[in-house]
């Protein structure tokens, strides 16, 4: 007690600045990325349109962001282990295509559709996970190849005989409508996924192991973590979340179609990294990923409003990622 | 507890040795097997016209793969290869002038190569001095470069002189002045005429690039440094290697090769399109692995990559001649790539102990 009192007397009053600089890297990136969101909203309101900060616009952006958010949640778990999942586009696409044809547009078969999407996700995740964990194929290469195969499967499945492509009304409602007039259902689903992901990553032994494997797999293995099992689990998590996002995206568009997943992979990785997760694995907060998704979405939304050409959009997007990286993605300065 | 750890798991030595040291050789074996299958399915494969079109279709991929290889050797990865090809393609298609003639063509080629190398330099500078991970840096710059490509060429089109296309995509014999070997060539002259009539110009281009750019680089001190850095950056630094310079030069070379890819794509399509190059990013990674270059850096080289690129390009040809249902083609193509790449990159065959695999 006395000790504490002494310390209190000696240390100067901690300012906001001190608290920020004393923060560890992970928390600092979360703070920076959330400040970036506020900055974007302020900037948008001042220079683009006063409606930028309006609840209608923001909830609409959140609704669109939720698809990306669900994908990024899975991608983050994979990146935390130091791997990467490049099979996002066609996992998403295949499960959407299979689920829509299973559901055949009927609301009462929605549960079947969800089950088949999850089934596709589990299978893809198992293949990716076993390849990375036991065959030790670099994830970047393996998931790239799996993506190509899934594309082939999708083309064979949809091409020969046109399948039923309309989604059931219930699914479309889940993807597009709002609850109580202001809360998009998709956002609620994203929140549920986020809660699940947060509990897994930050409050379970599985999460501890995920971070441990990302930091040093050999050390984790030698301390008794079944690292291969952890790798398989994160790949399954990622693939299942991709599959669910595919289902929602199909609902959003009212149908499933080929190449529907292409625009989501790189933004998802960007969102995870902008949210402060290290691409080498082992560090990063899930809150940061949420912020990253919102940043990517708001940026896109803002550039859409001012109707800049696609060229400007691409360049701005790249520059913002670089900017965020310079703010907190840099490695420590070491002598090689 | 300890008994369960598989620390003593071993691969048979001969297997491990073969797979570790002859991965580039394996790429050539795959290529020759695929070539054999192609020829058996289509005996007319070795005619000048078919050979030339196959070579032309593969060449952009070859350059994309070379661009990826130089960076992968340092242990990095370049996701901006595809967008750089698009950017070079778009730039070339806007710079060519209808009245410029030969001088204009040379200027365009030089400008495009310089711009592409500068783009590579930017990648390298950000990775090295920004102390950032290559995969994310090049993901960001990829977005920037495809933006620039779109800015240069919002709609597909533009002017590319036919002569330029002919120069790069026809056969050597077609480019030589007529009657070079006399009216009725005989003996050695006849041999040379038929030989030149056989060889695609793009093939000569590739050999020139190898002789003028890659081999001198590989044999220089800088080339050695690039491998050293990829093998173990720390050890390289301690041995006096200029790690930063080596890394940056790999990215510059990557940009240069991507620029060549863009220029060749321009000759092949005779127009500019800002999204033409996208596919090459992921394909280049696949063929680098197919070509026996380790994604962990420090080994491999351009030779395997070239074999890998031609092999990858043969797969759809084989599927076509094998009369595979066109709908199933992407599936078979994907399956072959997955198998080849997975077998080539899988570390279970090449390490001695289970623990080594986790490195």
Boltz contact constraints between the chains, C-beta under 6 A:
constraints:
  - contact:
      token1: [A, 135]
      token2: [B, 346]
      max_distance: 6.0
  - contact:
      token1: [A, 135]
      token2: [B, 348]
      max_distance: 6.0
  - contact:
      token1: [A, 136]
      token2: [B, 346]
      max_distance: 6.0
  - contact:
      token1: [A, 136]
      token2: [B, 347]
      max_distance: 6.0
  - contact:
      token1: [A, 136]
      token2: [B, 348]
      max_distance: 6.0
  - contact:
      token1: [A, 136]
      token2: [B, 357]
      max_distance: 6.0
  - contact:
      token1: [A, 137]
      token2: [B, 342]
      max_distance: 6.0
  - contact:
      token1: [A, 137]
      token2: [B, 345]
      max_distance: 6.0
  - contact:
      token1: [A, 137]
      token2: [B, 346]
      max_distance: 6.0
  - contact:
      token1: [A, 138]
      token2: [B, 295]
      max_distance: 6.0
  - contact:
      token1: [A, 138]
      token2: [B, 345]
      max_distance: 6.0
  - contact:
      token1: [A, 141]
      token2: [B, 289]
      max_distance: 6.0
  - contact:
      token1: [A, 141]
      token2: [B, 341]
      max_distance: 6.0
  - contact:
      token1: [A, 141]
      token2: [B, 345]
      max_distance: 6.0
  - contact:
      token1: [A, 144]
      token2: [B, 282]
      max_distance: 6.0
  - contact:
      token1: [A, 145]
      token2: [B, 337]
      max_distance: 6.0
  - contact:
      token1: [A, 145]
      token2: [B, 338]
      max_distance: 6.0
  - contact:
      token1: [A, 145]
      token2: [B, 341]
      max_distance: 6.0
  - contact:
      token1: [A, 148]
      token2: [B, 334]
      max_distance: 6.0
  - contact:
      token1: [A, 148]
      token2: [B, 337]
      max_distance: 6.0
  - contact:
      token1: [A, 149]
      token2: [B, 334]
      max_distance: 6.0
  - contact:
      token1: [A, 149]
      token2: [B, 335]
      max_distance: 6.0
  - contact:
      token1: [A, 149]
      token2: [B, 338]
      max_distance: 6.0
  - contact:
      token1: [A, 151]
      token2: [B, 330]
      max_distance: 6.0
  - contact:
      token1: [A, 152]
      token2: [B, 330]
      max_distance: 6.0
  - contact:
      token1: [A, 152]
      token2: [B, 331]
      max_distance: 6.0
  - contact:
      token1: [A, 152]
      token2: [B, 334]
      max_distance: 6.0
  - contact:
      token1: [A, 155]
      token2: [B, 330]
      max_distance: 6.0
  - contact:
      token1: [A, 156]
      token2: [B, 327]
      max_distance: 6.0
  - contact:
      token1: [A, 156]
      token2: [B, 328]
      max_distance: 6.0
  - contact:
      token1: [A, 156]
      token2: [B, 331]
      max_distance: 6.0
  - contact:
      token1: [A, 159]
      token2: [B, 327]
      max_distance: 6.0
  - contact:
      token1: [A, 160]
      token2: [B, 327]
      max_distance: 6.0
  - contact:
      token1: [A, 217]
      token2: [B, 358]
      max_distance: 6.0
  - contact:
      token1: [A, 218]
      token2: [B, 355]
      max_distance: 6.0
  - contact:
      token1: [A, 218]
      token2: [B, 358]
      max_distance: 6.0
  - contact:
      token1: [A, 273]
      token2: [B, 136]
      max_distance: 6.0
  - contact:
      token1: [A, 279]
      token2: [B, 133]
      max_distance: 6.0
  - contact:
      token1: [A, 279]
      token2: [B, 135]
      max_distance: 6.0
  - contact:
      token1: [A, 279]
      token2: [B, 136]
      max_distance: 6.0
  - contact:
      token1: [A, 310]
      token2: [B, 150]
      max_distance: 6.0
  - contact:
      token1: [A, 311]
      token2: [B, 147]
      max_distance: 6.0
  - contact:
      token1: [A, 311]
      token2: [B, 150]
      max_distance: 6.0
  - contact:
      token1: [A, 311]
      token2: [B, 151]
      max_distance: 6.0
  - contact:
      token1: [A, 314]
      token2: [B, 143]
      max_distance: 6.0
  - contact:
      token1: [A, 314]
      token2: [B, 146]
      max_distance: 6.0
  - contact:
      token1: [A, 314]
      token2: [B, 147]
      max_distance: 6.0
  - contact:
      token1: [A, 315]
      token2: [B, 144]
      max_distance: 6.0
  - contact:
      token1: [A, 315]
      token2: [B, 147]
      max_distance: 6.0
  - contact:
      token1: [A, 317]
      token2: [B, 143]
      max_distance: 6.0
  - contact:
      token1: [A, 318]
      token2: [B, 140]
      max_distance: 6.0
  - contact:
      token1: [A, 318]
      token2: [B, 143]
      max_distance: 6.0
  - contact:
      token1: [A, 318]
      token2: [B, 144]
      max_distance: 6.0
  - contact:
      token1: [A, 321]
      token2: [B, 140]
      max_distance: 6.0
  - contact:
      token1: [A, 322]
      token2: [B, 140]
      max_distance: 6.0
  - contact:
      token1: [A, 325]
      token2: [B, 132]
      max_distance: 6.0
  - contact:
      token1: [A, 329]
      token2: [B, 132]
      max_distance: 6.0
  - contact:
      token1: [A, 330]
      token2: [B, 131]
      max_distance: 6.0
  - contact:
      token1: [A, 331]
      token2: [B, 131]
      max_distance: 6.0
  - contact:
      token1: [A, 336]
      token2: [B, 233]
      max_distance: 6.0
  - contact:
      token1: [A, 336]
      token2: [B, 234]
      max_distance: 6.0
  - contact:
      token1: [A, 336]
      token2: [B, 237]
      max_distance: 6.0
  - contact:
      token1: [A, 336]
      token2: [B, 243]
      max_distance: 6.0
